[in-house]
Amino acid sequence: MRLAALEPRRAAREAASLLQRARLGAEAASVAERALGIACRELLDVRGAAQHLRRAVRLAETGALPVRAGEARLSLALELLQQGRPRLALRELDQAGTSLGDDHAQVHNQLVAVYVRLGRYEVALAAASRALAIAEREGDRSLTALVLGNRGVVHGYRGHLVEAERDLRRAVALSRDLGEALGALDGLHNLGWVLSRGGDLPAALELFDEAERGIADLGVPLAVYQLDRAEALLAAGLATESLVIAGIAAEALDEAGMEATLPEALVLRARAALATGDVAVAAADARRAGRLLKRQGRRGWTVLARALELEAGAGSRPTRRSLRIACEVADALRGAGWHEAELRTRLHAARAAAALGHGDEEEGQLARVADHRTSSSAQARLMGWEAEALLRARAGDAAGAMRSASAGLRALASHQAVLGATELRAAAAVDAGDLGALAVRLALDSGRPATVLAWTERLRASALHRPPVRPPGDRELADDLSALRAVSAELQEAQLRDEPVMTSLVRRQRELEESVRRRAHHARGLAGRAAAVPTMRDLRAALGSRRLVAFFEHDGRLRAVVVHRSATVVDCGPSARASLELRHLSFALRRQVTGDDSTDVLTTGAARLSALLGLDRLPGGGHEPVLVVPTGPLHAVPWSLLPGLRECVVEVAPSLSLWNRPILSTAAPRVLAVAGPDLPAAQSEAADVIAAHGPPATSLVGADATSGRVLELLATTDLAHIACHAVFRADNPLFSALLLEDGPLTVYDLERLPRTPTHVVLSACDSGRHGVRAGDELLGLAAALFALGTQTLVASVVPVDDAATASLMSRFHRGWAAGAGPAEALAAAQRSAPSTPVDRATAAAFVCLRAGRD
């Protein structure tokens, strides 16, 4: 019995062996069947567990053993609960109480689980407190730990997170003292769930990792535990990852027949599907979850499923009936304690009321949401400020609406500041979507370009503005990165030799990547203020002779704030059209680089995109420099190819706030030139860089160009030129990599550096590409370097030709070393490129990215 909950596989083997013995007494047989049933439950064999536990009850009753029968009924009640039959579970507990007595702690402890499932948290709390008093009075430390863990979960559902954390930490400490590994791990996992509800995602994810490793080592399936991780990832804005994990868990629970937990998994998958925009999956999961929950009598969860179903249909035309239902569901959610879901539903109801012209109802729903502006939940605060902004805008108080939007963004920033991992910081920006769109609409309505620019910049690439955070410096993360490099290099060698790629290597690569991601998520944010958006007066002074074109997207249309002597807002047309033109242009440029002459297509496409973006009509002279701040897919534009910019020096910035930082020049910069493998022109290219800049300079070529040496020297270099192959990972930009002698050097490797060079040139294919998330949050090699302090990056946005690149870089560095700025030197090198299609296309592929100004 003790082993059943601690080492279920071993317990199952020993119990099964015991039951095969001849002339086994009724009591021993009943206990063995009960142990086997509990072990089956831990291993997600719900049907097998119920069969063994019913046998345990029958054997005890046949042998006139009421205490053993009562104990077996306790375990059977939990199994019935897992099958989604809470009423039968209560009946079994009632009979168990008759056999064991009203003062039996386990009876009250099992009642806690049933009442939690039913959403009756106050009753569950009373049962837990009574069970705890009995267990402590009897000196049963093991049961005390179990009850404390259950009471901590009850506190968590009630939103009393301090009390929940206190109980769970006591439970974990007791379980560890008693050597009860699974109990301690279960408590750690629940503690992670509580911390995630409080917004401490790094600590929560670290606890989930620790608990799940230990639970897996004990051979216990992880499906139930993975739901908490999926919920935390959803809260962090990683909806796609949450959707995948919730889906895997739902399938495992469905197959195991765990109908009590299955609808919770379906509800979570529906929430994640909504966040990814897949309303069909969300609606289907919400409907199925609602049917299961209603059958189980779980009213609180049923109304949550109904709310998700309503949200999935929010895009349809509202009616009076749908508005009435939304209001009723919001009230029911409040009664059931689902506060964030309640607020989302009230915002949905307010929008429906506005569309129907029901102003009083709209105002009433918004007012109830606005009351949560000071909630302990970051999500609730954000929705509260959004409602307050909508109320003020509705009353004609545009200035007050903008102040409310500012307060909401500060609430989001305080949440974002807790996060240290680049991926989590970028994902968190998705929460600003509705509030940011409202602020931009109000700014556009104001007719003041300076206001529009200030708001669009405030919402742009916010993760890059925060102080850089290095992932935990633990040895295991370093070992994982080293192992990943070795496995990736082995895979690459197999592919180069035309050998079949080994399945085990691919699997190991995926496992290591997931381990690296998880460890990086543990990093905590640092206190610090984001860089301020420059005022229009300061901006004009900083721009000098430059013209600014800052693009942004709003309500499906691409717009730009253009600043020269005056500022204007330009409407460039539908965003989808610009994206389509860019795809055509990028395709033609790639063909040209590979030697397929597409000059006519390229010229026509560049002219169309230039005209669409308004670059042919820029104020000022045709040769004056231009600073471009892109948005969305425009981060991949080869700007020097466009006719409106062909004669200009072009700088590209992730945001104005980053660009406005002064660059500290060095009289004699320390130069590093790296030549990667399998690139014939790389060594001569590195030699040209050294010759152009002169000492102090270091080159790493051949066997010396390893990740370790490159990382070591990057931390002490002012200007680094790296000529190598590169890989951009669209599926996870943080695994984008430079391919060096010993394998890939990824973004995660760069993030462990104490500093990066002020200036970096990546003479490699696709090295300037970004993974672009909501709010123009950028992920990839370029974004990582900027986040860590690099202020100039010259890189390509498409694949390039090796020989043509070497020629371009030789001219570029000679111009830079002669005194031109990097953007000027690149523009001159591009204009002087040989007239062959490959040379011209390769030159156009490079851009000068700046996160600082001269």
C-alpha positions in Angstrom: 0.0 0.0 0.0 2.8 2.4 0.8 4.5 1.6 -2.5 1.3 2.1 -4.5 1.5 5.9 -4.4 5.3 6.1 -4.3 6.5 3.5 -6.9 3.3 2.4 -8.6 5.0 0.1 -11.2 6.9 -1.8 -8.5 3.7 -2.0 -6.3 1.7 -3.4 -9.1 4.2 -6.1 -9.8 4.4 -7.1 -6.1 0.6 -7.0 -5.5 0.0 -9.1 -8.7 2.5 -11.7 -7.5 1.0 -11.8 -4.1 -2.5 -12.5 -5.5 -1.2 -15.5 -7.3 -0.4 -17.3 -4.1 -2.7 -20.2 -3.0 -4.9 -19.9 0.2 -4.3 -16.1 0.5 -6.5 -14.8 3.3 -9.4 -12.4 2.6 -7.7 -9.5 4.3 -4.4 -9.9 2.5 -6.2 -10.3 -0.8 -8.3 -7.2 -0.2 -5.3 -5.1 0.6 -3.4 -6.5 -2.4 -6.3 -5.7 -4.7 -6.6 -2.2 -3.2 -2.8 -1.6 -3.7 -3.1 -2.8 -7.3 -6.0 -0.5 -7.9 -4.2 2.5 -6.6 -1.1 1.7 -8.7 -3.3 1.4 -11.8 -4.8 4.8 -11.0 -1.3 6.4 -10.8 -0.5 4.8 -14.2 -3.7 6.2 -15.8 -5.3 2.7 -16.1 -8.7 4.0 -14.9 -10.8 0.9 -15.9 -8.3 -1.5 -14.4 -8.1 0.5 -11.2 -11.9 0.4 -10.7 -12.0 -3.4 -11.3 -9.3 -4.1 -8.7 -10.9 -1.7 -6.1 -14.4 -3.2 -6.5 -12.8 -6.6 -5.9 -11.1 -5.2 -2.8 -14.5 -4.1 -1.4 -16.1 -7.5 -2.2 -13.3 -9.5 -0.6 -13.4 -7.3 2.6 -17.2 -7.5 2.9 -17.2 -11.3 2.3 -14.6 -11.7 5.0 -16.6 -9.4 7.4 -13.8 -6.9 7.5 -15.7 -3.5 7.7 -12.5 -1.4 8.2 -10.8 -2.9 5.1 -14.1 -2.4 3.1 -14.2 1.2 4.2 -10.6 1.8 3.2 -11.2 0.2 -0.2 -14.3 2.4 -0.7 -12.1 5.4 -0.1 -9.9 4.5 -3.0 -12.8 3.5 -5.1 -14.4 6.9 -4.6 -11.4 8.6 -6.1 -11.5 6.3 -9.0 -15.2 7.1 -9.7 -14.3 10.7 -9.4 -11.7 10.3 -12.1 -14.3 8.6 -14.3 -16.4 11.7 -14.0 -19.0 10.2 -11.6 -18.8 12.5 -8.6 -22.3 11.6 -7.2 -21.3 7.9 -7.1 -18.0 8.9 -5.4 -20.0 10.8 -2.7 -22.1 7.7 -2.2 -19.0 5.5 -1.7 -17.6 8.0 0.7 -20.8 8.0 2.7 -20.6 4.2 3.0 -16.9 4.4 3.9 -17.7 6.9 6.7 -20.3 4.4 8.1 -17.5 1.7 8.2 -14.7 3.9 9.4 -16.5 6.5 11.6 -17.1 10.2 11.2 -13.7 11.1 12.6 -11.7 9.3 10.0 -9.3 11.8 8.4 -9.2 10.0 5.0 -12.9 10.3 4.5 -12.8 14.0 4.9 -9.7 14.3 2.8 -11.4 12.4 -0.1 -14.4 14.7 0.2 -12.0 17.6 -0.5 -11.2 16.1 -4.0 -14.8 15.5 -4.8 -15.9 19.0 -3.8 -13.0 20.6 -5.7 -14.2 18.8 -8.8 -17.7 20.1 -8.2 -16.4 23.7 -7.7 -17.7 23.8 -4.1 -14.5 25.3 -2.7 -15.9 26.6 0.6 -17.2 23.1 1.5 -13.9 21.6 0.3 -12.0 24.0 2.6 -14.0 23.0 5.6 -13.5 19.2 4.8 -9.7 19.8 4.4 -9.5 21.7 7.7 -11.3 18.9 9.6 -9.1 16.2 8.0 -6.0 18.2 8.9 -7.1 18.5 12.5 -7.7 14.8 12.8 -4.4 13.8 11.1 -2.3 16.2 13.3 -4.1 15.0 16.4 -3.3 11.4 15.5 0.3 12.2 14.6 -0.1 10.8 11.1 2.5 12.9 9.3 2.1 11.2 5.9 -1.6 12.0 5.9 -0.9 15.5 7.2 1.3 16.1 4.2 -1.4 14.8 1.9 -4.2 17.0 3.4 -2.0 20.1 3.4 -1.3 19.6 -0.3 -5.1 19.2 -1.0 -5.9 22.3 1.1 -3.3 24.3 -0.8 -5.0 23.4 -4.1 -8.3 24.6 -2.6 -6.8 27.9 -1.5 -5.4 28.2 -5.0 -8.8 27.8 -6.6 -10.2 30.3 -4.2 -7.6 32.8 -5.2 -5.9 32.9 -1.8 -2.4 32.4 -3.2 -0.4 33.2 0.0 -2.3 30.6 2.0 -2.0 28.1 -0.9 1.8 28.6 -1.1 2.2 28.2 2.6 0.3 24.9 2.8 2.0 23.4 -0.3 5.5 24.3 1.0 4.7 22.6 4.3 3.4 19.5 2.4 6.5 19.3 0.3 8.8 19.6 3.3 6.9 16.8 5.2 6.9 14.5 2.2 10.6 14.9 1.8 11.2 14.2 5.5 9.2 11.0 5.2 10.9 9.9 2.0 7.7 10.1 0.0 9.1 11.1 -3.4 5.9 11.2 -5.4 4.1 13.2 -2.8 6.9 15.8 -2.7 7.0 16.0 -6.5 3.2 16.3 -6.6 3.4 19.2 -4.1 6.1 20.9 -6.1 4.0 20.7 -9.2 1.0 22.2 -7.4 3.2 24.9 -6.0 4.3 25.8 -9.6 0.6 26.0 -10.5 0.0 28.5 -7.6 3.0 30.6 -8.6 1.9 30.7 -12.2 -1.5 32.0 -11.1 0.3 34.7 -9.2 2.2 35.7 -12.3 5.7 34.3 -11.4 6.1 32.3 -14.6 9.9 31.7 -14.4 9.6 30.2 -10.9 6.5 28.2 -11.9 8.2 26.7 -15.0 11.3 25.8 -13.1 9.2 23.9 -10.5 7.2 22.2 -13.3 10.5 21.0 -14.9 11.9 19.7 -11.5 8.7 17.9 -10.7 8.1 16.4 -14.1 11.6 15.0 -14.3 11.2 13.2 -11.0 7.7 12.0 -11.8 8.8 10.6 -15.1 11.7 8.8 -13.4 9.1 7.1 -11.2 7.3 5.8 -14.3 4.2 7.9 -13.7 2.4 9.3 -16.8 2.6 13.0 -17.1 -0.7 13.8 -18.9 -2.5 15.3 -15.9 0.6 17.3 -14.8 1.2 18.7 -18.3 -2.1 20.6 -18.1 -0.7 22.9 -15.6 2.4 23.6 -17.8 0.1 24.2 -20.8 -1.9 26.7 -18.7 1.3 28.5 -17.7 2.5 28.7 -21.2 -0.8 30.1 -22.3 -0.6 32.8 -19.7 2.9 33.5 -21.0 1.6 34.1 -24.5 3.0 30.9 -26.0 -0.4 29.8 -27.2 0.8 27.4 -29.9 3.0 25.4 -27.5 0.1 25.4 -25.0 -2.3 24.1 -27.7 0.1 21.2 -28.6 0.6 20.1 -24.9 -3.1 20.4 -24.1 -3.9 18.3 -27.1 -1.5 15.6 -26.3 -2.8 15.5 -22.7 -6.4 15.4 -23.8 -5.7 12.4 -26.1 -4.0 10.5 -23.3 -6.8 11.3 -20.8 -9.4 10.3 -23.3 -7.7 7.0 -24.1 -7.3 6.3 -20.3 -11.0 7.0 -19.7 -10.3 9.8 -17.2 -13.5 11.7 -17.9 -13.2 13.9 -14.8 -9.9 15.5 -16.1 -10.6 15.2 -19.8 -13.0 18.2 -20.0 -10.5 20.4 -18.1 -8.0 19.5 -20.9 -10.6 20.3 -23.5 -11.3 23.6 -21.9 -7.6 24.5 -21.9 -7.2 23.4 -25.5 -10.2 25.6 -26.4 -8.6 28.6 -24.7 -5.3 28.0 -26.5 -7.1 27.5 -29.8 -8.9 30.8 -29.4 -5.5 32.5 -28.7 -4.1 31.1 -31.9 -7.2 32.1 -33.9 -8.5 28.6 -34.5 -12.2 29.2 -33.5 -13.4 26.0 -35.1 -11.3 23.8 -32.8 -12.1 26.1 -29.8 -15.9 25.8 -30.4 -15.8 22.0 -30.9 -13.7 21.5 -27.7 -15.8 23.9 -25.7 -19.0 22.1 -26.7 -17.7 18.6 -25.9 -16.3 19.8 -22.6 -19.6 21.4 -21.8 -21.5 18.2 -22.4 -19.2 16.1 -20.2 -19.2 18.7 -17.4 -22.9 19.0 -17.4 -23.3 15.3 -17.1 -20.9 15.3 -14.2 -22.9 18.0 -12.4 -19.9 20.5 -12.4 -21.8 23.7 -12.8 -18.8 26.1 -12.4 -16.8 24.4 -15.1 -19.8 24.0 -17.4 -20.3 27.8 -17.4 -16.6 28.3 -18.3 -17.0 26.0 -21.3 -20.1 27.9 -22.3 -18.2 31.2 -22.1 -15.5 29.8 -24.4 -18.1 28.7 -26.8 -19.5 32.2 -26.8 -16.0 33.7 -27.3 -15.4 31.3 -30.3 -18.6 32.7 -31.9 -17.7 36.4 -31.1 -17.0 37.1 -34.8 -20.5 36.4 -35.8 -23.1 39.2 -36.0 -24.5 39.9 -32.5 -28.2 39.6 -31.7 -30.3 40.6 -28.7 -30.4 37.0 -27.7 -26.6 36.5 -27.9 -26.1 39.7 -25.8 -28.5 38.4 -23.2 -26.8 35.0 -23.0 -23.3 36.7 -22.8 -24.5 38.8 -19.8 -26.0 35.8 -18.1 -22.8 33.7 -18.6 -20.7 36.6 -17.2 -22.8 36.7 -14.1 -22.5 32.9 -13.7 -18.8 33.0 -14.2 -18.6 35.6 -11.4 -20.5 33.3 -9.1 -18.3 30.3 -10.0 -15.1 32.3 -9.3 -13.8 32.4 -12.9 -12.8 36.1 -12.7 -10.6 36.5 -15.7 -13.1 34.6 -17.9 -15.9 36.8 -16.5 -14.0 39.9 -17.6 -13.4 38.6 -21.1 -17.0 37.7 -21.4 -18.1 41.2 -20.2 -15.9 42.8 -22.7 -17.4 40.6 -25.4 -20.9 41.6 -24.2 -19.9 45.3 -24.2 -18.8 45.0 -27.9 -22.0 43.3 -28.8 -24.1 45.9 -27.0 -22.2 48.7 -28.8 -22.9 47.0 -32.2 -26.6 46.7 -31.3 -26.8 50.3 -30.1 -27.5 49.4 -26.5 -25.4 52.1 -24.9 -26.6 51.6 -21.3 -25.7 47.9 -21.4 -22.3 48.6 -23.0 -21.5 51.2 -20.3 -22.7 48.9 -17.5 -20.5 45.9 -18.6 -17.5 48.1 -19.2 -17.9 49.7 -15.7 -17.9 46.2 -14.1 -14.7 45.3 -15.9 -13.1 48.6 -15.1 -13.5 47.9 -11.4 -10.7 45.4 -11.7 -8.0 48.0 -12.6 -6.2 47.3 -9.3 -6.6 43.5 -9.3 -3.7 41.2 -8.2 -3.9 39.5 -11.6 -1.9 41.2 -14.4 -4.5 40.0 -17.0 -7.4 41.4 -15.0 -5.6 44.7 -14.5 -5.0 45.0 -18.3 -8.6 44.3 -19.1 -9.7 46.7 -16.4 -7.7 49.5 -17.9 -8.9 48.6 -21.4 -12.5 48.9 -20.2 -11.7 52.3 -18.5 -10.2 53.5 -21.7 -13.3 52.5 -23.7 -15.5 54.2 -21.2 -13.6 57.4 -21.4 -13.4 57.2 -25.2 -17.2 56.6 -25.3 -17.7 59.8 -23.2 -15.5 61.8 -25.6 -12.6 62.1 -23.2 -9.8 61.1 -25.6 -7.0 62.4 -23.3 -8.5 60.4 -20.4 -8.7 57.3 -22.7 -5.1 57.6 -23.6 -4.1 58.0 -19.9 -6.0 54.8 -19.1 -4.3 53.0 -22.0 -0.9 54.1 -20.6 -1.8 52.7 -17.2 -2.8 49.4 -18.8 0.5 49.2 -20.7 2.4 49.9 -17.4 0.5 47.0 -15.8 1.7 44.8 -18.7 5.2 46.1 -18.4 5.3 45.2 -14.7 4.3 41.7 -15.7 6.8 41.6 -18.5 9.6 42.8 -16.2 9.3 39.5 -14.2 10.3 37.5 -17.3 13.9 37.1 -18.2 13.6 34.7 -21.2 13.6 36.5 -24.6 10.9 34.1 -25.8 8.6 34.8 -22.9 9.1 38.6 -23.0 8.3 38.7 -26.7 5.2 36.5 -26.3 3.8 38.6 -23.4 3.4 41.6 -25.8 0.4 39.8 -27.4 -1.7 40.9 -24.4 -1.4 44.5 -25.4 -3.2 43.9 -28.7 -6.7 45.2 -28.0 -5.5 48.1 -25.8 -2.8 49.1 -28.2 -5.2 49.1 -31.1 -7.5 51.4 -29.2 -4.7 53.8 -28.4 -3.5 53.9 -32.0 -7.1 54.5 -33.2 -7.4 57.4 -30.7 -4.0 58.8 -31.8 -5.1 58.6 -35.5 -8.4 60.4 -34.7 -6.4 63.2 -33.0 -4.8 64.1 -36.4 -1.4 64.7 -34.7 1.4 62.7 -36.3 3.6 63.2 -33.2 0.9 61.5 -31.1 0.6 58.6 -33.6 4.4 58.1 -33.7 4.7 58.2 -29.9 2.0 55.5 -29.5 3.1 53.2 -32.3 6.7 53.4 -31.0 5.5 52.6 -27.4 3.9 49.4 -28.7 6.9 48.4 -30.8 9.6 45.8 -29.8 9.1 46.4 -26.1 11.0 43.2 -25.2 14.2 44.6 -26.7 13.9 47.8 -24.5 14.2 46.0 -21.2 17.6 45.3 -19.5 19.2 42.2 -21.0 18.9 39.0 -18.9 21.3 36.1 -19.3 19.8 32.7 -18.7 20.8 30.8 -15.5 24.5 30.1 -15.7 24.0 26.5 -14.6 26.3 23.7 -15.9 23.4 21.7 -17.2 22.3 24.4 -19.7 25.9 24.7 -20.9 26.1 20.9 -21.3 22.8 20.8 -23.2 24.0 23.5 -25.6 27.3 21.6 -26.1 25.5 18.4 -26.7 23.1 20.0 -29.1 26.0 21.4 -31.1 27.6 17.9 -31.4 24.3 16.2 -32.4 23.6 18.9 -35.0 27.1 18.6 -36.4 26.7 14.9 -36.6 23.4 15.2 -38.4 24.9 17.7 -40.9 27.8 15.4 -41.6 25.4 12.5 -42.3 23.5 14.7 -44.7 26.6 15.9 -46.5 27.7 12.2 -47.0 24.2 11.4 -48.3 23.7 9.0 -45.5 20.2 8.4 -44.1 19.6 10.8 -41.2 19.3 8.6 -38.1 16.0 8.8 -36.4 17.6 8.6 -33.0 19.8 11.6 -33.7 16.8 13.7 -34.8 14.9 12.6 -31.7 17.9 13.5 -29.5 18.2 16.9 -31.2 14.6 17.7 -30.4 15.0 16.6 -26.8 18.0 18.8 -26.3 16.3 21.8 -28.0 13.3 21.4 -25.7 15.6 21.1 -22.6 17.5 24.3 -23.6 14.2 26.2 -24.1 12.9 25.1 -20.7 16.0 26.0 -18.9 16.1 29.4 -20.6 12.6 30.1 -19.4 13.8 30.0 -15.7 15.6 33.3 -16.1 14.1 36.1 -14.0 13.8 39.7 -15.3 15.8 42.6 -14.0 14.4 45.9 -12.7 14.8 48.8 -15.1 12.8 51.2 -17.2 12.3 50.8 -20.9 13.9 53.4 -23.1 11.8 56.5 -23.6 10.3 57.4 -27.0 12.0 60.6 -28.1 9.9 63.8 -28.4 9.4 65.2 -31.8 11.8 68.1 -31.0 14.6 65.7 -29.8 13.9 63.4 -32.8 14.4 66.1 -35.4 17.7 67.0 -33.7 18.8 63.4 -33.7 17.7 62.8 -37.3 19.8 65.6 -38.7 19.5 65.4 -42.5 17.9 62.0 -42.3 14.3 61.4 -43.3 12.3 59.0 -41.1 9.7 56.5 -42.4 8.2 54.6 -39.4 5.7 52.0 -40.6 2.8 50.5 -38.5 -0.2 48.4 -39.2 -3.7 49.2 -37.9 -7.1 47.7 -38.7 -5.7 45.8 -41.7 -4.0 48.8 -43.3 -0.4 49.7 -43.5 0.5 53.2 -42.6 3.7 55.2 -42.0 4.7 58.3 -40.1 7.1 60.3 -42.3 9.2 63.0 -40.6 11.4 65.5 -42.5 10.9 69.1 -41.7 7.3 68.3 -40.9 5.5 65.1 -39.9 2.7 63.4 -41.8 0.8 60.1 -41.6 0.6 58.2 -44.9 -1.9 55.5 -45.7 -0.1 52.8 -47.8 -3.1 50.6 -48.4 -4.1 47.1 -47.3 -1.4 45.3 -45.3 -2.1 42.1 -47.2 -1.2 43.7 -50.5 2.2 44.9 -49.2 2.9 41.4 -47.8 2.0 39.8 -51.2 4.3 42.2 -53.1 7.2 41.5 -50.7 6.8 37.8 -51.1 7.0 38.1 -54.9 10.0 40.4 -54.6 11.9 38.1 -52.2 11.2 35.1 -54.4 12.6 37.0 -57.5 15.7 38.1 -55.5 16.4 34.6 -54.4 16.2 33.3 -57.9 18.6 36.1 -59.1 21.1 35.3 -56.4 21.2 31.6 -57.5 22.0 32.7 -61.1 18.5 32.5 -62.6 18.2 35.9 -64.3 15.0 37.5 -63.1 16.0 41.1 -63.7 12.8 42.2 -65.3 10.6 40.6 -62.6 12.9 42.0 -59.9 12.8 45.5 -61.3 9.0 45.5 -61.7 8.4 44.0 -58.3 10.8 46.5 -56.6 9.0 49.4 -58.3 5.6 48.2 -57.3 6.6 47.8 -53.6 8.4 51.1 -53.6 5.3 52.9 -54.9 3.0 51.1 -52.5 5.1 52.1 -49.5 5.2 55.7 -50.6 9.0 55.7 -50.9 8.8 57.4 -54.4 7.1 60.4 -52.8 9.4 61.0 -49.8 10.0 64.7 -49.0 13.4 66.1 -49.3 16.1 65.4 -51.9 16.5 62.1 -53.5 20.0 61.6 -52.1 19.3 62.5 -48.4 19.7 59.5 -46.0 16.6 57.6 -44.8 15.9 55.9 -41.5 13.3 53.1 -41.9 11.5 51.5 -38.9 9.7 48.5 -40.4 6.7 46.6 -39.2 5.6 42.9 -39.5 6.9 41.4 -42.8 8.6 44.6 -43.8 11.5 43.6 -41.6 12.6 41.4 -44.6 12.6 44.1 -47.2 15.9 44.6 -49.2 15.6 48.3 -49.0 18.4 49.4 -51.3 16.7 47.6 -54.2 13.6 49.9 -54.1 13.7 52.8 -56.6 12.7 55.3 -54.0 15.7 54.5 -51.9 18.3 53.3 -54.5 20.3 56.5 -54.3 20.0 57.0 -50.5 22.0 55.8 -47.5 19.5 53.6 -45.7 19.5 52.7 -42.0 16.9 50.2 -40.6 16.0 50.3 -36.9 13.9 47.9 -34.8 12.4 50.9 -33.0 13.1 54.6 -32.6 13.8 54.2 -28.9 16.6 51.8 -29.6 18.0 53.8 -32.5 18.1 57.0 -30.4 20.9 55.6 -28.1 24.3 57.3 -28.9 27.0 54.9 -30.2 30.2 55.2 -28.3 33.0 55.1 -30.9 36.4 53.6 -30.1 39.6 55.2 -31.5 41.2 51.8 -32.2 38.5 49.2 -32.2 39.4 45.6 -31.5 38.5 43.6 -34.6 37.6 40.0 -34.9 37.3 38.2 -38.3 35.9 34.7 -38.4 35.9 32.3 -41.4 33.5 29.4 -41.0 33.8 25.9 -42.7 32.6 24.9 -46.2 32.8 28.4 -47.5 35.6 28.7 -50.1 35.9 32.5 -50.1 35.6 32.9 -46.3 39.3 32.9 -45.4 40.2 35.5 -48.0 37.2 37.5 -46.8 38.5 37.4 -43.3 42.0 38.4 -44.5 40.5 41.4 -46.3 38.7 42.6 -43.1 42.0 42.4 -41.1 43.9 44.2 -43.8 41.2 47.0 -44.0 41.1 47.7 -40.3 44.6 46.9 -39.2 45.6 46.1 -35.7 44.5 45.3 -33.1 42.8 42.5 -35.0 42.3 38.7 -34.6 41.2 36.1 -37.1 39.8 32.7 -36.5 39.9 30.4 -39.5 39.8 26.7 -40.2 39.9 24.5 -37.1 40.2 27.6 -34.8 36.8 28.9 -35.8 34.9 27.0 -33.1 31.9 28.1 -31.1 33.9 28.3 -27.9 36.6 30.5 -29.3 34.2 32.7 -31.2 32.1 33.3 -28.1 35.2 34.0 -26.0 36.5 36.7 -28.3 33.0 38.2 -29.1 32.9 39.3 -25.4 36.1 41.4 -25.8 35.7 42.7 -29.3 34.4 46.0 -30.7 33.8 45.0 -34.3 33.2 41.4 -35.3 32.9 40.1 -38.9 31.7 36.5 -39.2 31.7 34.8 -42.6 30.0 31.5 -42.5 26.9 29.6 -43.4 23.8 30.4 -41.3 20.4 28.9 -40.7 17.2 30.8 -39.9 14.7 28.7 -38.0 11.2 30.1 -38.7 9.7 27.4 -36.4 11.8 28.7 -33.5 14.0 31.8 -34.3 16.0 31.3 -31.1 17.6 28.2 -32.6 18.7 30.2 -35.7 22.4 29.7 -35.9 25.8 30.5 -37.3 27.4 27.2 -38.6 31.0 27.1 -37.2 33.7 24.4 -37.2 32.2 22.4 -34.3 28.5 22.9 -35.2 25.8 25.6 -34.8 26.2 28.7 -32.5 22.6 29.6 -31.6 20.9 32.6 -30.1 20.9 30.7 -26.8 24.7 30.6 -26.9 24.8 34.4 -27.6 22.5 35.1 -24.7 25.0 33.7 -22.3 27.7 36.3 -23.2 28.4 39.1 -20.7 28.5 41.5 -23.7 28.5 41.6 -27.5 30.5 43.7 -29.9 29.2 47.2 -30.7 29.4 46.4 -34.4 28.7 43.0 -36.0 28.8 42.0 -39.6 27.2 38.6 -40.4 28.4 37.7 -43.9 25.9 34.8 -44.1 22.6 33.8 -45.7 19.4 35.0 -44.0 21.4 36.4 -41.0 19.3 39.5 -40.8 15.9 37.8 -40.8 13.7 38.0 -37.8 10.9 36.0 -36.4 8.3 38.7 -36.0 5.7 38.4 -33.2 2.7 40.6 -32.2 3.8 44.1 -31.4 6.8 43.8 -33.7 8.6 41.7 -31.1 11.7 40.3 -32.8 13.4 37.0 -32.4 16.5 35.7 -34.1 20.2 36.4 -34.3 19.8 40.1 -35.0 17.3 40.7 -32.2 19.5 38.8 -29.7 22.5 40.9 -30.6 20.6 44.1 -30.2 19.1 43.0 -26.9 22.6 42.3 -25.6 24.1 45.7 -26.6 25.1 45.5 -30.3 24.3 48.8 -32.0 25.2 48.1 -35.6 24.5 44.9 -37.5 25.1 44.4 -41.2 23.4 41.3 -42.4 21.3 39.7 -45.3 17.6 39.2 -45.5 17.8 36.4 -48.2 20.4 33.7 -49.1 23.5 35.2 -50.9 26.2 34.1 -53.2 29.5 33.4 -51.5 31.9 34.9 -54.0 29.8 38.0 -54.6 29.5 38.5 -50.8 33.2 38.3 -50.3 33.7 41.0 -53.0 31.0 43.2 -51.5 32.5 42.9 -48.0 35.9 43.8 -49.1 34.7 47.1 -50.6 32.4 47.7 -47.6 35.2 47.3 -45.0 37.6 49.5 -47.0 35.1 52.3 -47.0 34.2 51.8 -43.3 37.9 51.9 -42.3 38.5 55.0 -44.5 36.0 56.9 -42.3 32.6 56.4 -43.7 29.8 55.2 -41.3 28.7 51.6 -41.7 25.4 52.6 -43.5 27.3 54.9 -45.9 30.0 52.3 -46.5 27.4 49.6 -47.3 25.5 51.9 -49.7 28.7 52.8 -51.5 29.7 49.1 -51.8 26.3 48.2 -53.1 26.3 51.0 -55.8 29.8 49.9 -56.9 28.9 46.2 -57.2 29.8 44.5 -60.6 26.9 44.6 -63.1 26.3 40.9 -63.1 22.8 39.9 -61.9 24.3 37.7 -59.1 26.5 40.5 -57.8 23.7 43.1 -57.9 21.3 40.8 -56.2 23.7 39.7 -53.5 24.6 43.4 -52.8 20.9 44.3 -52.5 20.3 41.5 -50.0 22.3 43.2 -47.2 20.9 45.9 -44.9 22.4 48.0 -42.2 20.4 47.6 -39.0 21.0 50.1 -36.2 20.1 50.1 -32.5 22.1 53.3 -31.9 23.0 56.5 -33.8 26.2 58.2 -34.7 
